[in-house]
């Protein structure tokens, strides 16, 4: 892909780092929700309506 344009390598590196940041943030959010799900639902009743059973 980066044979035609020299910017492609930098763009792919930027997208890879951005994807890694989003992946880490998603994992942190999921772990935080799993740990504080009972206390969060008890503290904030509004969150119970947003979370639907899968």
mmCIF file of the N, C-alpha and C atoms, coordinates in Angstrom:
data_MODEL
# 
_entry.id   MODEL 
# 
loop_
_atom_site.group_PDB 
_atom_site.id 
_atom_site.type_symbol 
_atom_site.label_atom_id 
_atom_site.label_alt_id 
_atom_site.label_comp_id 
_atom_site.label_asym_id 
_atom_site.label_entity_id 
_atom_site.label_seq_id 
_atom_site.pdbx_PDB_ins_code 
_atom_site.Cartn_x 
_atom_site.Cartn_y 
_atom_site.Cartn_z 
_atom_site.occupancy 
_atom_site.B_iso_or_equiv 
_atom_site.pdbx_formal_charge 
_atom_site.auth_seq_id 
_atom_site.auth_comp_id 
_atom_site.auth_asym_id 
_atom_site.auth_atom_id 
_atom_site.pdbx_PDB_model_num 
ATOM 1   N N  . UNK A 1 1  ? 0.831   -1.207  0.000  1.00 0.00 ? 1  UNK A N  1 
ATOM 2   C CA . UNK A 1 1  ? 0.000   0.000   0.000  1.00 0.00 ? 1  UNK A CA 1 
ATOM 3   C C  . UNK A 1 1  ? 0.865   1.257   0.000  1.00 0.00 ? 1  UNK A C  1 
ATOM 4   N N  . UNK A 1 2  ? 1.974   1.204   0.728  1.00 0.00 ? 2  UNK A N  1 
ATOM 5   C CA . UNK A 1 2  ? 2.790   2.413   0.861  1.00 0.00 ? 2  UNK A CA 1 
ATOM 6   C C  . UNK A 1 2  ? 3.831   2.530   -0.248 1.00 0.00 ? 2  UNK A C  1 
ATOM 7   N N  . UNK A 1 3  ? 3.703   1.721   -1.315 1.00 0.00 ? 3  UNK A N  1 
ATOM 8   C CA . UNK A 1 3  ? 4.646   1.849   -2.423 1.00 0.00 ? 3  UNK A CA 1 
ATOM 9   C C  . UNK A 1 3  ? 4.276   3.051   -3.288 1.00 0.00 ? 3  UNK A C  1 
ATOM 10  N N  . UNK A 1 4  ? 2.978   3.299   -3.445 1.00 0.00 ? 4  UNK A N  1 
ATOM 11  C CA . UNK A 1 4  ? 2.555   4.421   -4.293 1.00 0.00 ? 4  UNK A CA 1 
ATOM 12  C C  . UNK A 1 4  ? 2.804   5.764   -3.603 1.00 0.00 ? 4  UNK A C  1 
ATOM 13  N N  . UNK A 1 5  ? 2.415   5.858   -2.318 1.00 0.00 ? 5  UNK A N  1 
ATOM 14  C CA . UNK A 1 5  ? 2.577   7.131   -1.609 1.00 0.00 ? 5  UNK A CA 1 
ATOM 15  C C  . UNK A 1 5  ? 3.394   6.939   -0.352 1.00 0.00 ? 5  UNK A C  1 
ATOM 16  N N  . UNK A 1 6  ? 4.257   7.910   -0.040 1.00 0.00 ? 6  UNK A N  1 
ATOM 17  C CA . UNK A 1 6  ? 5.098   7.787   1.140  1.00 0.00 ? 6  UNK A CA 1 
ATOM 18  C C  . UNK A 1 6  ? 4.362   8.133   2.426  1.00 0.00 ? 6  UNK A C  1 
ATOM 19  N N  . UNK A 1 7  ? 3.204   8.769   2.299  1.00 0.00 ? 7  UNK A N  1 
ATOM 20  C CA . UNK A 1 7  ? 2.457   9.186   3.491  1.00 0.00 ? 7  UNK A CA 1 
ATOM 21  C C  . UNK A 1 7  ? 1.677   8.015   4.063  1.00 0.00 ? 7  UNK A C  1 
ATOM 22  N N  . UNK A 1 8  ? 1.483   6.960   3.285  1.00 0.00 ? 8  UNK A N  1 
ATOM 23  C CA . UNK A 1 8  ? 0.636   5.847   3.698  1.00 0.00 ? 8  UNK A CA 1 
ATOM 24  C C  . UNK A 1 8  ? 1.175   5.175   4.954  1.00 0.00 ? 8  UNK A C  1 
ATOM 25  N N  . UNK A 1 9  ? 2.498   5.066   5.058  1.00 0.00 ? 9  UNK A N  1 
ATOM 26  C CA . UNK A 1 9  ? 3.078   4.432   6.237  1.00 0.00 ? 9  UNK A CA 1 
ATOM 27  C C  . UNK A 1 9  ? 2.757   5.210   7.496  1.00 0.00 ? 9  UNK A C  1 
ATOM 28  N N  . UNK A 1 10 ? 2.864   6.529   7.431  1.00 0.00 ? 10 UNK A N  1 
ATOM 29  C CA . UNK A 1 10 ? 2.571   7.347   8.604  1.00 0.00 ? 10 UNK A CA 1 
ATOM 30  C C  . UNK A 1 10 ? 1.082   7.298   8.944  1.00 0.00 ? 10 UNK A C  1 
ATOM 31  N N  . UNK A 1 11 ? 0.251   7.257   7.905  1.00 0.00 ? 11 UNK A N  1 
ATOM 32  C CA . UNK A 1 11 ? -1.190  7.194   8.146  1.00 0.00 ? 11 UNK A CA 1 
ATOM 33  C C  . UNK A 1 11 ? -1.554  5.867   8.812  1.00 0.00 ? 11 UNK A C  1 
ATOM 34  N N  . UNK A 1 12 ? -0.966  4.771   8.327  1.00 0.00 ? 12 UNK A N  1 
ATOM 35  C CA . UNK A 1 12 ? -1.263  3.472   8.928  1.00 0.00 ? 12 UNK A CA 1 
ATOM 36  C C  . UNK A 1 12 ? -0.767  3.423   10.369 1.00 0.00 ? 12 UNK A C  1 
ATOM 37  N N  . UNK A 1 13 ? 0.389   4.026   10.644 1.00 0.00 ? 13 UNK A N  1 
ATOM 38  C CA . UNK A 1 13 ? 0.920   4.072   12.015 1.00 0.00 ? 13 UNK A CA 1 
ATOM 39  C C  . UNK A 1 13 ? -0.013  4.875   12.912 1.00 0.00 ? 13 UNK A C  1 
ATOM 40  N N  . UNK A 1 14 ? -0.518  6.012   12.383 1.00 0.00 ? 14 UNK A N  1 
ATOM 41  C CA . UNK A 1 14 ? -1.434  6.846   13.168 1.00 0.00 ? 14 UNK A CA 1 
ATOM 42  C C  . UNK A 1 14 ? -2.726  6.090   13.441 1.00 0.00 ? 14 UNK A C  1 
ATOM 43  N N  . UNK A 1 15 ? -3.256  5.403   12.437 1.00 0.00 ? 15 UNK A N  1 
ATOM 44  C CA . UNK A 1 15 ? -4.499  4.650   12.630 1.00 0.00 ? 15 UNK A CA 1 
ATOM 45  C C  . UNK A 1 15 ? -4.287  3.498   13.605 1.00 0.00 ? 15 UNK A C  1 
ATOM 46  N N  . UNK A 1 16 ? -3.128  2.864   13.551 1.00 0.00 ? 16 UNK A N  1 
ATOM 47  C CA . UNK A 1 16 ? -2.849  1.760   14.469 1.00 0.00 ? 16 UNK A CA 1 
ATOM 48  C C  . UNK A 1 16 ? -2.774  2.254   15.906 1.00 0.00 ? 16 UNK A C  1 
ATOM 49  N N  . UNK A 1 17 ? -2.106  3.382   16.125 1.00 0.00 ? 17 UNK A N  1 
ATOM 50  C CA . UNK A 1 17 ? -2.023  3.933   17.477 1.00 0.00 ? 17 UNK A CA 1 
ATOM 51  C C  . UNK A 1 17 ? -3.398  4.383   17.963 1.00 0.00 ? 17 UNK A C  1 
ATOM 52  N N  . UNK A 1 18 ? -4.195  4.986   17.055 1.00 0.00 ? 18 UNK A N  1 
ATOM 53  C CA . UNK A 1 18 ? -5.533  5.431   17.427 1.00 0.00 ? 18 UNK A CA 1 
ATOM 54  C C  . UNK A 1 18 ? -6.403  4.237   17.796 1.00 0.00 ? 18 UNK A C  1 
ATOM 55  N N  . UNK A 1 19 ? -6.295  3.156   17.025 1.00 0.00 ? 19 UNK A N  1 
ATOM 56  C CA . UNK A 1 19 ? -7.064  1.955   17.315 1.00 0.00 ? 19 UNK A CA 1 
ATOM 57  C C  . UNK A 1 19 ? -6.640  1.345   18.647 1.00 0.00 ? 19 UNK A C  1 
ATOM 58  N N  . UNK A 1 20 ? -5.344  1.385   18.928 1.00 0.00 ? 20 UNK A N  1 
ATOM 59  C CA . UNK A 1 20 ? -4.850  0.844   20.199 1.00 0.00 ? 20 UNK A CA 1 
ATOM 60  C C  . UNK A 1 20 ? -5.379  1.664   21.372 1.00 0.00 ? 20 UNK A C  1 
ATOM 61  N N  . UNK A 1 21 ? -5.417  2.979   21.217 1.00 0.00 ? 21 UNK A N  1 
ATOM 62  C CA . UNK A 1 21 ? -5.938  3.838   22.288 1.00 0.00 ? 21 UNK A CA 1 
ATOM 63  C C  . UNK A 1 21 ? -7.411  3.538   22.532 1.00 0.00 ? 21 UNK A C  1 
ATOM 64  N N  . UNK A 1 22 ? -8.176  3.398   21.439 1.00 0.00 ? 22 UNK A N  1 
ATOM 65  C CA . UNK A 1 22 ? -9.599  3.090   21.598 1.00 0.00 ? 22 UNK A CA 1 
ATOM 66  C C  . UNK A 1 22 ? -9.797  1.721   22.225 1.00 0.00 ? 22 UNK A C  1 
ATOM 67  N N  . UNK A 1 23 ? -8.960  0.752   21.866 1.00 0.00 ? 23 UNK A N  1 
ATOM 68  C CA . UNK A 1 23 ? -9.087  -0.594  22.426 1.00 0.00 ? 23 UNK A CA 1 
ATOM 69  C C  . UNK A 1 23 ? -8.803  -0.575  23.928 1.00 0.00 ? 23 UNK A C  1 
ATOM 70  N N  . UNK A 1 24 ? -7.755  0.137   24.331 1.00 0.00 ? 24 UNK A N  1 
ATOM 71  C CA . UNK A 1 24 ? -7.423  0.225   25.754 1.00 0.00 ? 24 UNK A CA 1 
ATOM 72  C C  . UNK A 1 24 ? -8.548  0.928   26.514 1.00 0.00 ? 24 UNK A C  1 
ATOM 73  N N  . UNK A 1 25 ? -9.079  2.009   25.934 1.00 0.00 ? 25 UNK A N  1 
ATOM 74  C CA . UNK A 1 25 ? -10.161 2.739   26.593 1.00 0.00 ? 25 UNK A CA 1 
ATOM 75  C C  . UNK A 1 25 ? -11.397 1.854   26.722 1.00 0.00 ? 25 UNK A C  1 
ATOM 76  N N  . UNK A 1 26 ? -11.706 1.076   25.683 1.00 0.00 ? 26 UNK A N  1 
ATOM 77  C CA . UNK A 1 26 ? -12.886 0.201   25.737 1.00 0.00 ? 26 UNK A CA 1 
ATOM 78  C C  . UNK A 1 26 ? -12.709 -0.868  26.810 1.00 0.00 ? 26 UNK A C  1 
ATOM 79  N N  . UNK A 1 27 ? -11.505 -1.430  26.909 1.00 0.00 ? 27 UNK A N  1 
ATOM 80  C CA . UNK A 1 27 ? -11.257 -2.463  27.930 1.00 0.00 ? 27 UNK A CA 1 
ATOM 81  C C  . UNK A 1 27 ? -11.381 -1.865  29.324 1.00 0.00 ? 27 UNK A C  1 
ATOM 82  N N  . UNK A 1 28 ? -10.837 -0.673  29.524 1.00 0.00 ? 28 UNK A N  1 
ATOM 83  C CA . UNK A 1 28 ? -10.917 -0.028  30.834 1.00 0.00 ? 28 UNK A CA 1 
ATOM 84  C C  . UNK A 1 28 ? -12.368 0.255   31.199 1.00 0.00 ? 28 UNK A C  1 
ATOM 85  N N  . UNK A 1 29 ? -13.166 0.724   30.218 1.00 0.00 ? 29 UNK A N  1 
ATOM 86  C CA . UNK A 1 29 ? -14.572 1.038   30.496 1.00 0.00 ? 29 UNK A CA 1 
ATOM 87  C C  . UNK A 1 29 ? -15.340 -0.230  30.839 1.00 0.00 ? 29 UNK A C  1 
ATOM 88  N N  . UNK A 1 30 ? -15.085 -1.310  30.096 1.00 0.00 ? 30 UNK A N  1 
ATOM 89  C CA . UNK A 1 30 ? -15.801 -2.571  30.364 1.00 0.00 ? 30 UNK A CA 1 
ATOM 90  C C  . UNK A 1 30 ? -15.434 -3.106  31.742 1.00 0.00 ? 30 UNK A C  1 
ATOM 91  N N  . UNK A 1 31 ? -14.147 -3.072  32.080 1.00 0.00 ? 31 UNK A N  1 
ATOM 92  C CA . UNK A 1 31 ? -13.723 -3.572  33.388 1.00 0.00 ? 31 UNK A CA 1 
ATOM 93  C C  . UNK A 1 31 ? -14.310 -2.706  34.497 1.00 0.00 ? 31 UNK A C  1 
ATOM 94  N N  . UNK A 1 32 ? -14.334 -1.393  34.282 1.00 0.00 ? 32 UNK A N  1 
ATOM 95  C CA . UNK A 1 32 ? -14.885 -0.500  35.302 1.00 0.00 ? 32 UNK A CA 1 
ATOM 96  C C  . UNK A 1 32 ? -16.377 -0.749  35.487 1.00 0.00 ? 32 UNK A C  1 
ATOM 97  N N  . UNK A 1 33 ? -17.095 -0.980  34.385 1.00 0.00 ? 33 UNK A N  1 
ATOM 98  C CA . UNK A 1 33 ? -18.527 -1.239  34.501 1.00 0.00 ? 33 UNK A CA 1 
ATOM 99  C C  . UNK A 1 33 ? -18.784 -2.574  35.191 1.00 0.00 ? 33 UNK A C  1 
ATOM 100 N N  . UNK A 1 34 ? -17.952 -3.577  34.914 1.00 0.00 ? 34 UNK A N  1 
ATOM 101 C CA . UNK A 1 34 ? -18.159 -4.873  35.554 1.00 0.00 ? 34 UNK A CA 1 
ATOM 102 C C  . UNK A 1 34 ? -17.896 -4.791  37.041 1.00 0.00 ? 34 UNK A C  1 
ATOM 103 N N  . UNK A 1 35 ? -16.881 -4.019  37.440 1.00 0.00 ? 35 UNK A N  1 
ATOM 104 C CA . UNK A 1 35 ? -16.542 -3.941  38.865 1.00 0.00 ? 35 UNK A CA 1 
ATOM 105 C C  . UNK A 1 35 ? -17.570 -3.117  39.638 1.00 0.00 ? 35 UNK A C  1 
ATOM 106 N N  . UNK A 1 36 ? -18.029 -2.005  39.039 1.00 0.00 ? 36 UNK A N  1 
ATOM 107 C CA . UNK A 1 36 ? -18.902 -1.086  39.780 1.00 0.00 ? 36 UNK A CA 1 
ATOM 108 C C  . UNK A 1 36 ? -20.331 -1.143  39.255 1.00 0.00 ? 36 UNK A C  1 
ATOM 109 N N  . UNK A 1 37 ? -20.739 -2.292  38.684 1.00 0.00 ? 37 UNK A N  1 
ATOM 110 C CA . UNK A 1 37 ? -22.087 -2.367  38.124 1.00 0.00 ? 37 UNK A CA 1 
ATOM 111 C C  . UNK A 1 37 ? -23.131 -2.324  39.245 1.00 0.00 ? 37 UNK A C  1 
ATOM 112 N N  . UNK A 1 38 ? -22.913 -3.095  40.309 1.00 0.00 ? 38 UNK A N  1 
ATOM 113 C CA . UNK A 1 38 ? -23.924 -3.140  41.371 1.00 0.00 ? 38 UNK A CA 1 
ATOM 114 C C  . UNK A 1 38 ? -24.016 -1.800  42.093 1.00 0.00 ? 38 UNK A C  1 
ATOM 115 N N  . UNK A 1 39 ? -22.877 -1.212  42.431 1.00 0.00 ? 39 UNK A N  1 
ATOM 116 C CA . UNK A 1 39 ? -22.900 0.051   43.157 1.00 0.00 ? 39 UNK A CA 1 
ATOM 117 C C  . UNK A 1 39 ? -23.354 1.193   42.250 1.00 0.00 ? 39 UNK A C  1 
ATOM 118 N N  . UNK A 1 40 ? -23.004 1.111   40.954 1.00 0.00 ? 40 UNK A N  1 
ATOM 119 C CA . UNK A 1 40 ? -23.383 2.192   40.040 1.00 0.00 ? 40 UNK A CA 1 
ATOM 120 C C  . UNK A 1 40 ? -24.883 2.197   39.810 1.00 0.00 ? 40 UNK A C  1 
ATOM 121 N N  . UNK A 1 41 ? -25.476 1.002   39.648 1.00 0.00 ? 41 UNK A N  1 
ATOM 122 C CA . UNK A 1 41 ? -26.927 0.932   39.435 1.00 0.00 ? 41 UNK A CA 1 
ATOM 123 C C  . UNK A 1 41 ? -27.650 1.389   40.691 1.00 0.00 ? 41 UNK A C  1 
ATOM 124 N N  . UNK A 1 42 ? -27.110 1.047   41.865 1.00 0.00 ? 42 UNK A N  1 
ATOM 125 C CA . UNK A 1 42 ? -27.756 1.440   43.113 1.00 0.00 ? 42 UNK A CA 1 
ATOM 126 C C  . UNK A 1 42 ? -27.629 2.947   43.329 1.00 0.00 ? 42 UNK A C  1 
ATOM 127 N N  . UNK A 1 43 ? -26.475 3.510   42.928 1.00 0.00 ? 43 UNK A N  1 
ATOM 128 C CA . UNK A 1 43 ? -26.255 4.932   43.149 1.00 0.00 ? 43 UNK A CA 1 
ATOM 129 C C  . UNK A 1 43 ? -27.004 5.770   42.118 1.00 0.00 ? 43 UNK A C  1 
ATOM 130 N N  . UNK A 1 44 ? -26.963 5.317   40.852 1.00 0.00 ? 44 UNK A N  1 
ATOM 131 C CA . UNK A 1 44 ? -27.609 6.076   39.782 1.00 0.00 ? 44 UNK A CA 1 
ATOM 132 C C  . UNK A 1 44 ? -28.762 5.261   39.197 1.00 0.00 ? 44 UNK A C  1 
ATOM 133 N N  . UNK A 1 45 ? -29.990 5.534   39.578 1.00 0.00 ? 45 UNK A N  1 
ATOM 134 C CA . UNK A 1 45 ? -31.125 4.760   39.050 1.00 0.00 ? 45 UNK A CA 1 
ATOM 135 C C  . UNK A 1 45 ? -31.331 4.989   37.560 1.00 0.00 ? 45 UNK A C  1 
ATOM 136 N N  . UNK A 1 46 ? -30.856 6.115   37.024 1.00 0.00 ? 46 UNK A N  1 
ATOM 137 C CA . UNK A 1 46 ? -31.057 6.398   35.609 1.00 0.00 ? 46 UNK A CA 1 
ATOM 138 C C  . UNK A 1 46 ? -30.269 5.458   34.706 1.00 0.00 ? 46 UNK A C  1 
ATOM 139 N N  . UNK A 1 47 ? -29.188 4.912   35.221 1.00 0.00 ? 47 UNK A N  1 
ATOM 140 C CA . UNK A 1 47 ? -28.362 4.019   34.404 1.00 0.00 ? 47 UNK A CA 1 
ATOM 141 C C  . UNK A 1 47 ? -29.050 2.681   34.177 1.00 0.00 ? 47 UNK A C  1 
ATOM 142 N N  . UNK A 1 48 ? -29.955 2.293   35.055 1.00 0.00 ? 48 UNK A N  1 
ATOM 143 C CA . UNK A 1 48 ? -30.616 0.994   34.916 1.00 0.00 ? 48 UNK A CA 1 
ATOM 144 C C  . UNK A 1 48 ? -31.472 0.974   33.656 1.00 0.00 ? 48 UNK A C  1 
ATOM 145 N N  . UNK A 1 49 ? -32.057 2.107   33.280 1.00 0.00 ? 49 UNK A N  1 
ATOM 146 C CA . UNK A 1 49 ? -32.898 2.154   32.082 1.00 0.00 ? 49 UNK A CA 1 
ATOM 147 C C  . UNK A 1 49 ? -32.034 2.074   30.823 1.00 0.00 ? 49 UNK A C  1 
ATOM 148 N N  . UNK A 1 50 ? -30.803 2.610   30.892 1.00 0.00 ? 50 UNK A N  1 
ATOM 149 C CA . UNK A 1 50 ? -29.936 2.592   29.708 1.00 0.00 ? 50 UNK A CA 1 
ATOM 150 C C  . UNK A 1 50 ? -29.392 1.196   29.440 1.00 0.00 ? 50 UNK A C  1 
ATOM 151 N N  . UNK A 1 51 ? -29.104 0.448   30.500 1.00 0.00 ? 51 UNK A N  1 
ATOM 152 C CA . UNK A 1 51 ? -28.538 -0.889  30.324 1.00 0.00 ? 51 UNK A CA 1 
ATOM 153 C C  . UNK A 1 51 ? -29.656 -1.900  30.117 1.00 0.00 ? 51 UNK A C  1 
ATOM 154 N N  . UNK A 1 52 ? -29.686 -2.469  28.918 1.00 0.00 ? 52 UNK A N  1 
ATOM 155 C CA . UNK A 1 52 ? -30.701 -3.481  28.616 1.00 0.00 ? 52 UNK A CA 1 
ATOM 156 C C  . UNK A 1 52 ? -30.075 -4.864  28.689 1.00 0.00 ? 52 UNK A C  1 
ATOM 157 N N  . UNK A 1 53 ? -30.805 -5.845  29.174 1.00 0.00 ? 53 UNK A N  1 
ATOM 158 C CA . UNK A 1 53 ? -30.258 -7.217  29.213 1.00 0.00 ? 53 UNK A CA 1 
ATOM 159 C C  . UNK A 1 53 ? -30.018 -7.748  27.807 1.00 0.00 ? 53 UNK A C  1 
ATOM 160 N N  . UNK A 1 54 ? -28.858 -8.396  27.611 1.00 0.00 ? 54 UNK A N  1 
ATOM 161 C CA . UNK A 1 54 ? -28.513 -8.879  26.278 1.00 0.00 ? 54 UNK A CA 1 
ATOM 162 C C  . UNK A 1 54 ? -29.238 -10.188 25.982 1.00 0.00 ? 54 UNK A C  1 
# 
